[in-house]
Amino acid sequence: MGALGSIVGQHTPHRCAVQLGGLGQSPQVPIGACPSHVHCQICLRLCSGQPVAEIAADTDILPRQGLTLATPPNSVPFQNGTLLGGVAVKAVVVRSSEELAVVDAPEPAPGSGHVLVEVDAIGVGYVDVMARRGEYPYFPGAGSVPGLEVVGCVTAVGPDVPEGLVGQRVLALPAFGGYAEKVVAEADRVFPAPPGTDAGDVVAVGVNAMVAELALHRARVASGERVLVRGASGGIGVLATQIAHARGAEVIVITSSAARGERLRALGAAQVADRTDSALPGGAYDVVVDTVAGPDLGRHLELLRPNGRYVLCGAAGGVPGPESFEPLLRDFHRSPTLFAFSLNSVAPGDLRRSWTRIGTLLEEGRLSAVVDQRFPLAEADTALRRVESGKPFGKVVLFPR
């Protein structure tokens, strides 16, 4: 790799710094600031204690991180993974598909259009499981911090941020980096937390409620329609059940036990189907909300009524094969519609409008948080494995303090 000088990212400024003694052919590389510490594999590999020689041996790391050379000011020095100055925060990094590590990282600093959030609660989702496995394309990989949803207080803002955000309690959607005591997020991806609510409850609603609400909104669920929810006990499913019920639909849920079924009835389900039974739930449906996908997707597509809508917003059961989509053509004359839905495609304004509608449901008592278990940040590995097991009823939440 040669004499690299200072290593600087071209993305969100975080003003951390690294000192890579002996990297490449240079006996000592000058200290420099990396503007995206929580996304930078070099910084976080150092913070987690990986030897410099191992990092230098990864000859593709610079182009993969999109890095250039520069000598920025205001650096906070690191040497071989040890913080030499500045303020440290705790963060969880992915070391491998089987290992997480809690490390000391420099406090991030918000750049233009970004805010710094002191985190009170962190949502744990299946996307984090996929990120750790290396199955999520937008996650930088080993040495990076998972976490796409946090609740906390805005403590600082960068340039070009609207006034009035400092001191506000918010739900924030960072581009990963959420498993930490502090995180930076884009200002247009922070939303006011309902006053007087528990941080764990807010994050348990959070992203999952936006997925459920926007999925049902796009599917135009109307009063009196029949809605089937696959994966109804999960973080999205328990909220889709409530929101569909609030829209006046007859909600049928698929879950794994009678006890879970009773809890879902209390949330608005009219009927419960046992997923351990090979038989599909009876009848036909105007809308199917599917967080599972997997090999049985095609069988559930066949349950749509004429002009029915199928919303695929997760794949906890794995990626379906091509044969799963055959009903779309075979039942062409019934005009079925399949939506593949991700929040990544939603504009900030639409996210904000969805959050407003969610807030109204919360205020009216027609939607409530469902928290499965709460864990300290140091037990992030246990929390992720619980989500991976498929056993949670509702949302798993981490707390940094």
C-alpha positions as CSV (number, residue, x, y, z in Angstrom):
1,M,0.0,0.0,0.0
2,G,3.0,2.3,0.4
3,A,3.2,5.5,2.5
4,L,-0.4,6.4,2.9
5,G,-0.1,9.6,4.9
6,S,-3.4,10.4,6.7
7,I,-6.4,8.2,5.9
8,V,-9.5,10.2,5.3
9,G,-13.0,9.1,4.2
10,Q,-15.1,11.1,1.8
11,H,-18.4,10.5,3.6
12,T,-20.1,11.8,6.8
13,P,-17.7,13.7,9.0
14,H,-17.0,12.1,12.4
15,R,-13.5,13.6,13.1
16,C,-12.0,10.5,14.6
17,A,-8.3,9.9,14.0
18,V,-6.0,6.9,13.6
19,Q,-2.2,6.5,13.8
20,L,-1.1,3.6,11.7
21,G,2.5,3.1,12.8
22,G,4.5,1.1,10.2
23,L,1.7,0.7,7.7
24,G,3.0,-0.3,4.3
25,Q,6.5,1.0,3.5
26,S,6.4,4.0,5.9
27,P,7.9,3.6,9.4
28,Q,5.2,5.8,10.8
29,V,2.1,7.3,9.2
30,P,1.1,10.8,10.4
31,I,-2.1,11.2,12.5
32,G,-5.2,12.1,10.5
33,A,-8.9,12.4,10.9
34,C,-11.3,9.9,9.4
35,P,-14.7,11.6,8.8
36,S,-16.7,8.4,9.1
37,H,-15.4,6.5,12.1
38,V,-18.4,4.3,12.7
39,H,-18.5,3.2,9.1
40,C,-14.8,3.0,8.5
41,Q,-13.3,-0.5,8.6
42,I,-9.8,0.8,9.2
43,C,-10.7,2.9,12.3
44,L,-12.9,0.2,13.8
45,R,-10.4,-2.6,13.2
46,L,-7.9,-0.5,15.1
47,C,-10.4,0.3,17.9
48,S,-11.2,-3.4,18.3
49,G,-7.5,-4.2,18.7
50,Q,-6.7,-5.8,15.3
51,P,-2.9,-5.6,14.6
52,V,-1.9,-3.0,12.1
53,A,0.0,-5.6,10.1
54,E,-3.3,-7.5,9.5
55,I,-5.0,-4.3,8.4
56,A,-2.2,-3.4,6.0
57,A,-2.4,-6.9,4.5
58,D,-5.9,-6.1,3.3
59,T,-4.8,-4.4,0.1
60,D,-8.3,-3.7,-1.0
61,I,-9.4,-1.8,2.1
62,L,-8.8,1.7,0.8
63,P,-10.8,1.4,-2.5
64,R,-13.5,-0.5,-0.7
65,Q,-13.9,2.3,1.8
66,G,-13.7,5.0,-0.9
67,L,-10.8,6.7,0.8
68,T,-8.4,9.4,-0.3
69,L,-5.3,11.0,1.2
70,A,-5.4,14.3,3.1
71,T,-4.1,16.0,6.2
72,P,-7.2,17.4,8.1
73,P,-7.1,19.4,11.3
74,N,-8.8,18.7,14.7
75,S,-7.7,15.0,14.9
76,V,-8.1,12.8,17.9
77,P,-5.1,10.3,18.0
78,F,-5.2,6.6,18.1
79,Q,-2.3,4.2,18.1
80,N,-2.7,0.5,17.5
81,G,-6.3,0.6,18.8
82,T,-5.6,2.7,21.9
83,L,-7.3,6.0,22.4
84,L,-4.6,8.7,23.1
85,G,-6.9,11.7,23.6
86,G,-10.4,13.1,23.2
87,V,-13.7,11.7,24.5
88,A,-14.4,8.0,24.2
89,V,-17.8,6.3,23.8
90,K,-18.7,2.7,23.9
91,A,-19.6,1.0,20.6
92,V,-20.2,-2.5,19.4
93,V,-18.3,-3.6,16.3
94,V,-18.7,-6.7,14.2
95,R,-15.5,-8.7,14.2
96,S,-16.8,-11.6,12.3
97,S,-20.1,-13.4,11.5
98,E,-19.8,-15.1,14.9
99,E,-18.2,-12.3,17.1
100,L,-19.1,-8.9,18.3
101,A,-16.8,-6.7,20.5
102,V,-17.5,-3.7,22.7
103,V,-14.8,-1.1,22.1
104,D,-13.9,2.5,23.0
105,A,-14.4,4.8,20.0
106,P,-14.0,8.5,19.6
107,E,-17.1,10.6,20.0
108,P,-18.4,11.3,16.5
109,A,-18.9,14.9,15.3
110,P,-21.8,15.9,13.1
111,G,-21.0,17.2,9.6
112,S,-23.1,19.3,7.3
113,G,-26.7,18.3,7.5
114,H,-26.2,15.9,10.4
115,V,-26.9,15.8,14.1
116,L,-25.3,14.1,17.1
117,V,-27.6,11.9,19.2
118,E,-26.8,10.8,22.7
119,V,-28.4,7.4,22.7
120,D,-31.0,6.1,25.3
121,A,-32.3,3.0,23.5
122,I,-31.4,1.0,20.4
123,G,-33.6,-1.2,18.3
124,V,-32.4,-4.6,17.3
125,G,-33.7,-5.9,14.0
126,Y,-33.3,-8.8,11.6
127,V,-31.3,-6.4,9.3
128,D,-28.6,-6.4,12.0
129,V,-28.5,-10.2,11.9
130,M,-28.1,-10.1,8.2
131,A,-25.4,-7.4,8.5
132,R,-23.3,-9.5,10.9
133,R,-23.6,-12.5,8.6
134,G,-22.4,-10.4,5.7
135,E,-25.7,-10.8,3.9
136,Y,-26.7,-7.1,3.9
137,P,-25.2,-5.2,1.0
138,Y,-25.3,-1.7,2.6
139,F,-23.3,-2.8,5.7
140,P,-19.6,-2.0,5.4
141,G,-18.5,-5.3,6.9
142,A,-16.2,-6.5,9.7
143,G,-15.0,-3.7,11.9
144,S,-18.2,-1.7,11.5
145,V,-21.0,-0.8,13.9
146,P,-24.5,-2.2,13.3
147,G,-27.7,-0.5,14.3
148,L,-30.2,1.5,12.2
149,E,-32.6,2.8,14.8
150,V,-32.1,4.7,18.1
151,V,-33.9,7.0,20.5
152,G,-32.0,9.7,22.3
153,C,-31.4,13.5,22.7
154,V,-29.8,15.7,20.1
155,T,-26.7,17.2,21.7
156,A,-25.0,18.9,18.7
157,V,-25.6,19.7,15.1
158,G,-23.5,20.4,12.1
159,P,-23.8,23.2,9.5
160,D,-27.0,23.5,7.4
161,V,-29.2,21.9,10.0
162,P,-32.6,23.5,10.9
163,E,-32.6,25.4,14.2
164,G,-34.2,24.0,17.3
165,L,-33.0,20.4,17.2
166,V,-30.5,20.6,20.0
167,G,-32.0,19.3,23.2
168,Q,-34.8,17.6,21.4
169,R,-35.7,13.9,22.1
170,V,-35.9,12.0,18.8
171,L,-36.1,8.8,17.0
172,A,-33.1,8.7,14.7
173,L,-32.3,6.5,11.7
174,P,-28.6,6.5,11.2
175,A,-26.9,4.7,8.3
176,F,-25.7,2.0,10.7
177,G,-23.6,3.0,13.8
178,G,-26.5,2.8,16.2
179,Y,-25.0,0.2,18.6
180,A,-23.2,3.0,20.5
181,E,-23.5,5.6,23.2
182,K,-23.6,8.3,20.6
183,V,-24.3,8.3,16.9
184,V,-24.5,10.7,14.0
185,A,-27.6,10.8,11.7
186,E,-28.9,12.9,8.9
187,A,-31.1,15.7,10.2
188,D,-33.9,14.7,7.8
189,R,-33.9,11.2,9.3
190,V,-34.7,12.3,12.9
191,F,-38.3,12.4,14.1
192,P,-39.7,13.9,17.4
193,A,-40.3,11.3,20.1
194,P,-43.7,11.4,21.7
195,P,-43.5,13.4,24.9
196,G,-43.5,11.4,28.2
197,T,-42.8,8.0,26.5
198,D,-40.2,5.4,27.5
199,A,-37.3,5.4,25.1
200,G,-37.5,1.6,24.8
201,D,-41.1,1.8,23.8
202,V,-40.4,4.5,21.2
203,V,-37.7,2.5,19.5
204,A,-39.9,-0.6,19.7
205,V,-42.4,1.3,17.6
206,G,-39.9,3.3,15.5
207,V,-38.7,1.8,12.3
208,N,-41.0,-1.3,12.5
209,A,-44.1,0.9,12.7
210,M,-42.9,2.9,9.7
211,V,-42.5,-0.3,7.7
212,A,-45.9,-1.6,8.7
213,E,-47.7,1.7,8.3
214,L,-46.2,2.5,4.9
215,A,-46.7,-1.1,3.7
216,L,-50.4,-0.9,4.6
217,H,-50.7,2.7,3.2
218,R,-49.2,1.7,-0.1
219,A,-51.4,-1.4,-0.3
220,R,-54.4,1.0,0.3
221,V,-55.9,-1.2,3.0
222,A,-59.5,-0.2,3.5
223,S,-62.1,-0.8,6.2
224,G,-63.8,-4.2,5.8
225,E,-60.9,-5.8,3.8
226,R,-59.3,-9.1,4.9
227,V,-55.6,-8.7,5.7
228,L,-53.3,-11.7,6.4
229,V,-50.0,-11.0,8.3
230,R,-47.2,-13.5,8.1
231,G,-44.6,-13.4,10.9
232,A,-47.2,-11.6,13.0
233,S,-45.2,-12.1,16.3
234,G,-42.2,-10.2,15.0
235,G,-41.3,-6.6,15.4
236,I,-43.1,-5.6,12.2
237,G,-45.9,-8.1,12.5
238,V,-47.2,-7.0,15.9
239,L,-47.5,-3.5,14.6
240,A,-48.9,-4.4,11.2
241,T,-51.6,-6.3,13.1
242,Q,-52.6,-3.3,15.2
243,I,-52.4,-0.8,12.3
244,A,-54.5,-2.9,9.9
245,H,-57.0,-3.3,12.7
246,A,-57.0,0.4,13.3
247,R,-57.8,0.9,9.6
248,G,-60.9,-1.2,10.0
249,A,-59.6,-4.4,8.4
250,E,-60.4,-8.0,9.4
251,V,-56.9,-9.2,10.4
252,I,-55.9,-12.8,10.3
253,V,-52.4,-13.6,11.7
254,I,-50.0,-16.5,11.3
255,T,-47.9,-17.4,14.4
256,S,-46.3,-20.3,16.1
257,S,-48.3,-21.0,19.3
258,A,-51.7,-20.6,20.9
259,A,-50.2,-18.3,23.6
260,R,-48.9,-16.0,20.9
261,G,-52.2,-16.2,19.1
262,E,-54.0,-14.9,22.2
263,R,-51.6,-12.0,22.6
264,L,-52.2,-11.1,18.9
265,R,-56.0,-11.3,19.4
266,A,-55.5,-8.7,22.2
267,L,-53.8,-6.5,19.6
268,G,-56.6,-6.7,17.1
269,A,-56.4,-10.1,15.3
270,A,-59.8,-11.6,14.4
271,Q,-58.4,-15.0,13.6
272,V,-55.2,-16.9,14.3
273,A,-53.6,-19.5,12.1
274,D,-50.9,-21.9,13.3
275,R,-47.7,-21.8,11.1
276,T,-46.6,-25.2,12.4
277,D,-49.7,-26.7,10.6
278,S,-49.0,-27.5,7.0
279,A,-52.5,-26.3,6.0
280,L,-52.7,-22.7,4.9
281,P,-55.2,-20.3,6.6
282,G,-58.6,-20.6,5.0
283,G,-60.3,-18.1,2.7
284,A,-58.9,-15.4,0.4
285,Y,-57.4,-12.1,1.2
286,D,-57.4,-8.5,-0.1
287,V,-53.9,-7.9,1.3
288,V,-51.0,-10.1,2.6
289,V,-48.2,-8.5,4.6
290,D,-45.2,-10.8,4.6
291,T,-42.1,-10.4,6.7
292,V,-41.0,-14.0,6.2
293,A,-40.8,-14.7,2.4
294,G,-38.9,-18.1,2.1
295,P,-40.0,-21.1,0.1
296,D,-43.7,-20.8,1.1
297,L,-44.2,-17.3,-0.4
298,G,-45.8,-18.7,-3.6
299,R,-48.4,-20.7,-1.6
300,H,-49.4,-17.4,0.1
301,L,-49.5,-15.5,-3.1
302,E,-52.2,-17.9,-4.3
303,L,-54.5,-16.7,-1.4
304,L,-55.0,-13.3,-2.9
305,R,-58.5,-12.3,-4.0
306,P,-58.9,-10.7,-7.4
307,N,-57.1,-7.3,-7.4
308,G,-55.3,-8.4,-4.2
309,R,-52.1,-6.8,-3.0
310,Y,-49.1,-8.7,-1.6
311,V,-46.5,-6.6,0.4
312,L,-43.2,-8.3,0.9
313,C,-41.3,-6.3,3.5
314,G,-38.9,-8.9,5.0
315,A,-37.2,-12.2,4.4
316,A,-36.6,-13.8,7.8
317,G,-37.4,-17.2,6.2
318,G,-34.8,-16.8,3.4
319,V,-34.9,-15.7,-0.2
320,P,-37.7,-17.3,-2.2
321,G,-36.9,-19.2,-5.4
322,P,-38.1,-18.1,-8.8
323,E,-40.9,-20.7,-8.7
324,S,-42.5,-18.8,-5.8
325,F,-43.5,-16.0,-8.2
326,E,-45.3,-18.3,-10.7
327,P,-48.8,-17.4,-9.3
328,L,-48.4,-13.9,-10.5
329,L,-48.5,-15.0,-14.1
330,R,-50.6,-18.1,-13.6
331,D,-53.3,-15.9,-12.0
332,F,-52.7,-13.0,-14.4
333,H,-56.4,-12.5,-15.0
334,R,-57.1,-11.9,-11.3
335,S,-54.7,-8.9,-11.5
336,P,-52.6,-9.6,-8.4
337,T,-50.0,-7.0,-7.3
338,L,-46.8,-7.8,-5.5
339,F,-45.0,-4.9,-3.7
340,A,-41.4,-5.4,-2.6
341,F,-41.0,-2.8,0.1
342,S,-38.0,-1.3,1.9
343,L,-37.7,2.0,3.9
344,N,-34.5,2.6,2.0
345,S,-36.7,3.7,-1.0
346,V,-38.8,6.1,1.0
347,A,-38.2,9.9,0.8
348,P,-37.7,11.8,4.1
349,G,-40.9,13.7,3.6
350,D,-42.9,10.4,3.3
351,L,-41.2,9.0,6.4
352,R,-42.1,12.1,8.3
353,R,-45.8,11.9,7.2
354,S,-45.9,8.2,8.2
355,W,-44.4,9.1,11.6
356,T,-47.1,11.7,12.1
357,R,-49.8,9.2,11.3
358,I,-48.2,6.7,13.7
359,G,-48.1,9.4,16.4
360,T,-51.8,9.9,16.0
361,L,-52.5,6.2,16.5
362,L,-50.3,6.2,19.6
363,E,-52.1,9.2,21.0
364,E,-55.5,7.7,20.3
365,G,-54.5,4.5,22.0
366,R,-54.9,2.4,18.9
367,L,-51.3,1.5,18.7
368,S,-48.9,0.4,21.4
369,A,-45.3,-0.7,21.7
370,V,-44.5,-4.4,22.2
371,V,-41.1,-5.0,23.8
372,D,-39.9,-8.6,23.9
373,Q,-36.7,-8.2,25.9
374,R,-34.3,-5.5,27.1
375,F,-30.5,-6.0,27.2
376,P,-27.6,-3.8,28.1
377,L,-25.3,-2.8,25.2
378,A,-22.6,-5.2,26.4
379,E,-25.0,-8.1,25.7
380,A,-25.6,-7.1,22.1
381,D,-24.5,-10.6,21.0
382,T,-27.2,-12.2,23.1
383,A,-29.8,-9.8,21.8
384,L,-28.9,-10.5,18.1
385,R,-29.0,-14.2,18.7
386,R,-32.4,-13.9,20.2
387,V,-33.6,-12.0,17.1
388,E,-31.9,-14.6,14.9
389,S,-33.7,-17.4,16.7
390,G,-37.1,-16.1,15.6
391,K,-38.4,-16.4,19.2
392,P,-39.1,-12.7,20.1
393,F,-42.7,-11.5,20.4
394,G,-42.3,-7.9,19.5
395,K,-39.0,-5.9,19.6
396,V,-35.7,-6.6,21.2
397,V,-34.1,-3.4,22.6
398,L,-30.6,-2.5,23.8
399,F,-29.7,0.1,26.4
400,P,-26.2,1.8,26.4
401,R,-26.4,2.8,30.1
